[in-house]
Amino acid sequence: MYKIVILFFFISPFVNANTDFKELSKDIYIGGKVGSTLYNNSCNKESLECNDFRPSFGGFLGYKINDIFSIEGGYSDLGKVKADYIPISGYQGVAKYSAEIQGYELGIKSDYHLSHQSVLFSKVGGYYWDVEKKGDEIGFKVNEKDSGTSLMLGLGYEYLWSKKLSTRIEYQWVNNVGGKNTGGSNVNLITVGIGYRFFGNDSVKPKSPLVIEKKAFKELNANHPDEMTVYFNSDSYTLSNHEVNKIHSLLEYLNSNEDVNIYIHGYTDNTHTEKYNYELSKKRAKSVSDYMLKLGIGENRFELSAFGFTNPVMSNDTENGRKANRRVEIYLIQE
């Protein structure tokens, strides 16, 4: 339990002191994992038999700093290595030895999104280990212990089944577990795991989409639309030249009809987290309004709203659908 307290102590500088637990809990996740451990050189050349490929299990706890980086800690039981040796006394028989290894890790996890559901990740950090070696020699017992900290590196793949549930497969390497009393060995750990992410009340829920009452414009050109959609590249809020030209086409009409206000709604696909997409949709809406301000449109004529990945116009399960959802909708309303 005290290891979890240490983890939260490490996390705390990244969390605003005014953040309540419901908001914080959206970025906390836990999970469990099982797998196998392979030790390098865990048994010396004098061993008669060495069993250094062992089952393992563990758990993890993390805090998502942003859409890329997380702080992650965990516990692992790396299994029991077993080996047979010629007795130290030289008498006939077999001396049976075993070593139990467990430890705690703490590190930084970095995510690379292949899609809205598939994530490659890497980890780097430290691993605090405890090793207890026991031996059954002829005439006496051996019981020795070591503990220490080693470098931990990891690579893995994670699949997001939903906002809360994920599965992962992971490879971890830990440098030189063990000491002068128990002997040292590099650790190779392969696990599969399942994760659960907590979600509290969403403090950044967007407003409901504006219900627009279509009013007849006094001097509306029949060929002039009263709404327009501007599209964006993935993870971008920069206007392309093509979209800039579309906005320019509104300029003459807006300058001639100063009683027409402009409602700008920003949206995203669902590639990233809810919080990330809300902020991105806000930046997209602002990018459009900032450009129109540069063209001389009065600031008091704008109303901006951000909706994140809500209200998609197409399914986010296809690339074409996600492309259609990365948008800003512009409504021209006569007040």
N, C-alpha and C positions, 0 to 999 in steps of 0.2 A: 504493500500500500504506500509506503514512503517513497517508492520510486515514482508513483503517479503524482504525488505531491511535488516532487522535484521537477517532473515534466511540466506541470502547470506553472511552477515558479519560473521556468525557462521561457514559457510561452507569454507570460504576463506583460513584458515590456512591449509586445506587439499589439496589445489590446488596450483600447481607450478605457480610462478609469470609469467613465460614465456609461459604458456599455453594460446593459442588463443581461442576465443569464439567457433569457429567451432569444435575444439577438445573437449572443455569442454561440449558443448551442447549434445554430444553423451551420456553423463551420467546424464542429467537432464530429469526429467519426471514430468508431471502434471496430474491431474485427478479430477473427481467429484464423489460425492457419495450421496445417499439418503437412508433413513432408519427410524428407530424408536428409541425413547429414553424412558427408564423406570427409574423412580426415586425411590429411597428407602427413605421412611419416609419424603417425601416432604410435606405432610399434617399432622398436628398433630391430636390427638385423638378427639379433639372437632369439627372437620370438619363434616359437614352434608353430603357433597358429595365431592369426590376428583377424578380429572381426571389427573393422572400423567403418562399416557402412550401416548406419543406424537410423531407426525412425525418430522423428522429432515432432514437436508441437509447440504452439505459442499463441500469443495474442498481440495486438497492437492498438495504440491510441494516438490520434493525431488531431492537429488543429490546422485548418486551411487558412493561411495568411492571405492569399489571393488566388486567382485562377491558375497560377503556375506553381507557387511554392507552398509547401506545408512543413510544419514541424511534426515529426513522428517519433514516438517511442514505443518500446515493446519488450516483451519477455519471451525467451526461448528456452525450452528444455532440449538440449542437443543430443540426448540419448546417452547410453552407456557403452563405452568402448571395452571390448573384452580381448584378452590375449593370454596365451600359455607360454611359459618359459621353463627352461631347465632351472631347478632350484639353486639358490645361491650357495647352499651348503654342499652341493655337488652330489647329494644322494640321488638315487633313482626316484623317479616320479615326475610330477608336473606341478609347477607353481602357477596358480591361476590368479591373474590380475584383472582389475576392472577400473574404469575411470568414469565418473559421472560429471557431466558438464552442463551448466546452465548459465544464463546471463541476461543482461538488460541492455537494450540499445537506445540511443537517442541521436537523431540526425535530421538533416534537411532532405525532403523529398521534392523532386522537380518533375512536373508533368508536361508532356508534349501531346497535344490532342491530334490524333489522326482523323477523328470524326467526332460527332457529338456524343458518341457512345464508346469509342475506342481510345485508350490512352496508353502511351508508352511512358515509363517513369524511371528515374534513377535516384539513388540515395547515397549520401555520404555522411558519416558520423562516427561515433565512438561506441564500443561494445565493452561493457563491464562484465567480466566472467568470474565464475567460481568453479574450481576443479577439485574433486576429491578422489584420490587414488587409493584403492585397497588391494592388498595382496595376501594370498594364503600360502606362505612359505612353510616348509617342513619345520615345525618346532616354534614358529612365531608368526605374528601377523604384521602386516604393513598397513599403515593408515597415514597418508600425507595429504596436505591441502595447499593450494595456491589460489590467489586471486589477483586480478589486475585489469587493465584497460587496453584495448587494441583498436586499430583502425578497422572500420566496417564500410564496405562498398556494396551497392546493390543495383540490380537492373530488373525490370519487370514489365508486365502488360496487365492492364486493368480494363474490364468491360463493365460499363454502367448500365444495369438493367433498368434502373429508374433513378429518380432524384435521390433516393435513400439507399438502394441496394446495389452492391457491386461484387464482382469476383475478380481475383487476381492470381497470377502465377509469377513467382519471384525467385531470382537467384541472388544469394548473398555470399560474400567472401569476407572472412574475418582473419586478420593477420595474427599468427603466433599466439594461440590460446594455450595457456599453461606456463609454468615457471620452472625454477631449478629443482623443486621438490617433485613435481609431477611430470616434467617433460613438456615440450612445446609442440604444437601442431597447427598448421593453417586449417581453417574450416571452410568447407563448401556446403552451403545449405540451399536446397531447392524445396519450395513449398507452394501449395495452393491454398487460397484463403477466401473468405467471404467478409465483406465490410458493410457496415450500417452507418449512414450519416444522419445525424439529428437535424430536424428542422423545427424551429420555433415559429412564433408569429412573425410574419414578414414585415419588417419595419420600412421596406422600400416598395410596398405594393403600389403600382401605378393607379391613377384614377381610372374610373370606367371610361371607355371611349366616348367622346363627345357625340351626343345625338344632335345632328345638324338639321335645322329647319331650312329647307331650300327656299330662298326668297328670290323673286324675279329681280334681276338687275335693271336699273333704269336704262342703261345704254348697252346691254349685253349683246356682243357680236354673236350671231348664231354659230359661228365657227370657233368660238373661244370657249374652252372648257372651264367649268367652275370648280374643277378639282384636277389634281395632277399627282403622279407618283414618281419619285426620284429613287434610283436604286444605288446600292453601295456594294463594294467588294467585301469579302469576308474579313471580319475584325477591323474594318476601316470606317472612318467617318469623313473621309476626304472625298470631295465632289470630283467626279471625272469630267473631262471636257464635254462629253455628250450630255451629261446631266446639267452642267452649267448652261449649255445652249438651250435646254428645255426651260430652265428658270428665266433666262433672258426673254423668252417668248411671252412671258407674263408682264414684262416691264411696262410696255406701252399702255396696256389696259389698266394696270394698277395706278399709273400716274394720271390717267384720265378719269378714274373713279375712286376718289379719295375716301368715299364712304364705305368702301369694301375692305373688310378686315381679313387677316390671313391666319388660319388655324393650321398649325404644323404638328403632325403626329409622327413620332419616331418609333421604329420597330426593328427587331433583329430576328435571326433564326434561333434555334435552340442549341447551338453548338456548345455554348459555355454555361456557366452557372447563372441562376436567376438574378443575383445581385450584379454580376458582371454585365449581363445583357441589358439590364435596366439602365446602368450607367452609359453603356454604348448607345442605346437608343436615345438617351438624353443628348449625348454629344452629336449624334446625327441630326436631330432636330435643330440644335443650336448652330451646326455647320450651315444648314440651309438658311436660317434666319440671319446669321452673320453675313452671308453672301448677299442677301437681299438688302440688308442695311447698307452695305458698300455701294449698292446700286442707287441708294437715295430713298428707299422706302422708309417711312417714319416708324420709329420703334414702338410707338403706342398702338400700332395696327396689328401687332403679333400676339398670338397666344400659343405657347408651346406645351406639348404633353409628351410624356415618354411611357411606352407600354412594354418594353422588353420583348420577350418572345411570345407574349399573349396575342390573341387575335390573328393567327396566321391566315394568309389567303390561300395557301397550299400546304400540303403535308410536308413536314420537315424530314421525312424518311428518304427523300430523294434529293440529289444535288439541285435539280431544277426547282424543286419546291423551296429549298433553303435560299436559293438565289432570289426567288420571288418575294420571300419574307424579309430580306435585308433591304428595307425601304423606308422612305419618309413620304407620308401622304400630305399634300397641300390642299386645303379647302379655302375657296374665296367666297366669303359670306358678306352680303350687304346687311348692315346693321340699321 
